[in-house]
């Protein structure tokens, strides 16, 4: 057990505050920007956080402040000779760190981490987690990359208490995050949270922003793109693929993301404003669907080829991000073309190759599947050429004409089933171009053979 004064004081804080922090995690309150002080002068604290007073008023708080101010490894977190507080920069931006906020930041971070992992806030657990956070802060201040927790909140697929889904990108959990981490929106609340990890570096300056090398800037941009791709493409697509065929479709929509850093006293959420989908609300997930989502997430992770990405993103947007039926139709058929489109005779090549890919899945005759796909493709052409006003379409001979709701749903269903078929049944086609896939499906040969 470490014996330095900072560690000892913070461990004592964590142990003594375990029970009060557990109570504060579920306290009902509203926190808005208006509850923050206008001026962030030294010794000023944000209002509206009841758990803050628990830390400030504890006898060990002042000891922790004094010890951290004297700790050589934490000196860069102090004001400079001109009294300017340090500005801390990460991949997502930065903030001015007010003097005296570190103990509260560590307590809040430690409690959040344990609660998200489903670990009870016992004195020993919180005390040791606070000490672990202190070591992360010391490493970050010294310029090392450190692991942090990233939260991505979703709406559109309810997870019941105790349900979890393991994905290659983190664990999907019910959105029972601590009260101080909840982001309130006027339109809807989160139903699930993806808890994942990331490596992050901290830059510290007082009056002049530190220079980053071109390689560092490039790495930061690549990491930002990776995180966005997981949030808005890979995770939602795994949910769509894993729940195909439901009568009440899931519509995974990323609402916000948040990074939990042990040196931050408050957490900022970055949001994605997405409209509700046109197909209604999803019912709760069944236990067997949890396993299917996990299975499809691993299939997707194993075959995460950029040749499929445009189709996958169009499926996600059609499922979750479009609020008009004609947009759903257009996005879905773009997904078809990205999967099996040809360079010439696009309409025939795309629908015929789709029929070859889909027909074995349900034991249907390819000619019948092809006729239905052609009708959907025609409707899409009508839409993009401005001829879809109040129009209905004949999907099959002898059947009544149908409206855009049926056409759009059929287009999206075909796109999802085709994507699933490539991942599960025809992985041999994934590395090919869309034209080569259609060639192989229609003729059984590659281009040029």
Order of alpha helices (4+ residues) and beta strands (2+ residues): alpha-alpha-alpha-beta-beta-alpha-alpha-beta-beta-beta-beta-beta-alpha-alpha-beta-beta-alpha-alpha-alpha-alpha-alpha-alpha-alpha
